[in-house]
C-alpha cells in the first residue's frame, strides 16, 4: 500500500468518525428535547388529567373550633366552577349565597393536613389537588 492509499484510507476513516459523532450528538439533542418537554408537564400530569388553577388559596381556609369541629371553606377563583369537591373522601356542600364550598368534619387536630380535590364543571377531566393545614380559631 502506497503512502497515497494510506492517506486516503485515513481520511475516509476520519470522515466516518466525524459523521458518527455528529449523528450521535443530534440524536442525543433530540432525546433531551423530547424528555424535557414531557417532564415539564406541558401535555398532562401523571394521572392523565390536565392540571388547572381553580382554587383561591388566599380566601380558602380550614380551622378547628373549641368543640373540636373542623370547618373547611373553599373558594374558587373568579369565573371558575366545580362539579365536585372532596376532602379525604368527604363531599363538600356548595353554598351559593356565600359563593363557597363548605365541609364540617370531626376528629381532626390543629396542624393536621387535609387533601382536597376539585373537579371542574366545564370539563370533568380538569382537576386540582391541594393540601390545607388546619388552624385553631
C-alpha positions in Angstrom: 0.0 0.0 0.0 1.4 3.3 -1.0 1.5 6.5 1.1 -1.3 8.0 -1.1 -3.5 4.9 -0.4 -2.8 5.2 3.3 -3.7 8.9 3.3 -7.0 8.2 1.5 -7.9 5.4 4.0 -7.0 7.6 6.9 -9.2 10.5 5.5 -12.1 8.1 4.9 -11.8 6.8 8.5 -11.8 10.4 9.9 -14.9 11.3 7.8 -16.8 8.3 9.1 -15.9 9.1 12.7 -17.0 12.7 12.2 -20.3 11.6 10.8 -20.8 9.1 13.6 -20.1 11.8 16.3 -22.4 14.3 14.5 -25.3 11.9 14.2 -24.9 10.7 17.9 -24.9 14.3 19.1 -28.0 15.1 17.0 -29.8 12.0 18.4 -28.9 13.0 22.0 -30.1 16.5 21.4 -33.5 15.4 20.1 -33.9 13.0 23.0 -33.1 15.7 25.6 -35.7 18.0 24.0 -38.4 15.3 23.9 -37.8 14.1 27.5 -37.6 17.7 28.8 -40.9 18.6 27.2 -42.7 15.6 28.8 -41.1 16.3 32.2 -42.2 19.9 32.3 -45.8 18.7 32.2 -46.7 20.6 29.0 -49.1 17.8 27.9 -50.6 16.3 31.0 -49.8 15.3 34.6 -49.1 11.7 35.7 -52.8 10.9 36.2 -53.5 11.8 32.6 -55.7 14.8 33.6 -54.8 18.4 32.9 -53.8 20.5 35.9 -55.7 23.7 36.3 -55.8 26.6 38.8 -59.3 26.6 40.3 -58.9 27.3 44.0 -58.4 30.7 45.5 -55.9 29.8 48.2 -55.9 33.3 49.7 -59.6 33.0 50.8 -59.8 29.3 51.4 -59.2 28.0 55.0 -59.5 25.1 57.3 -59.9 25.8 61.0 -61.0 24.0 64.2 -63.2 25.4 67.0 -63.4 24.7 70.7 -65.9 21.9 70.2 -63.2 20.1 68.0 -65.2 20.5 64.8 -63.2 21.2 61.7 -64.6 23.7 59.2 -63.3 23.9 55.7 -64.3 26.8 53.5 -63.1 26.6 49.9 -63.4 29.4 47.5 -62.9 29.1 43.7 -61.3 31.8 41.6 -63.5 34.3 39.8 -65.3 32.6 36.9 -64.4 29.1 37.8 -67.0 26.4 38.7 -66.7 22.9 40.0 -68.9 19.8 39.7 -67.4 18.1 42.7 -65.2 19.0 45.7 -64.0 16.3 48.1 -61.7 16.3 51.2 -60.4 12.9 52.3 -63.4 11.2 50.5 -66.0 13.5 52.1 -68.2 15.5 49.8 -68.4 19.3 50.2 -71.7 21.2 50.0 -71.9 24.3 47.8 -73.3 27.5 49.5 -74.4 29.8 46.6 -75.2 32.7 49.0 -71.5 32.9 50.1 -70.2 31.5 46.8 -68.1 28.9 48.5 -67.9 25.2 49.2 -68.2 24.1 52.9 -67.5 20.9 54.8 -67.6 20.2 58.5 -65.6 17.3 59.9 -64.8 15.9 63.3 -61.8 14.1 64.6 -59.0 16.3 63.4 -56.5 18.4 65.3 -54.8 21.7 64.6 -51.8 21.3 62.4 -53.1 18.3 60.5 -53.3 18.3 56.7 -56.4 17.7 54.6 -56.2 16.7 51.0 -58.8 18.4 48.8 -59.7 17.5 45.2 -61.7 19.8 42.9 -63.1 18.6 39.6 -64.0 21.4 37.2 -67.6 21.7 36.0 -66.7 22.9 32.5 -64.6 19.8 31.7 -64.6 16.9 34.1 -61.1 16.0 33.1 -59.7 19.1 34.8 -58.8 18.6 38.5 -56.8 20.4 41.1 -55.4 18.8 44.3 -54.3 20.9 47.3 -53.4 20.4 50.9 -54.8 22.7 53.6 -53.4 22.8 57.2 -56.0 23.0 59.9 -55.6 26.1 62.1 -57.1 26.9 65.5 -59.6 29.8 65.9 
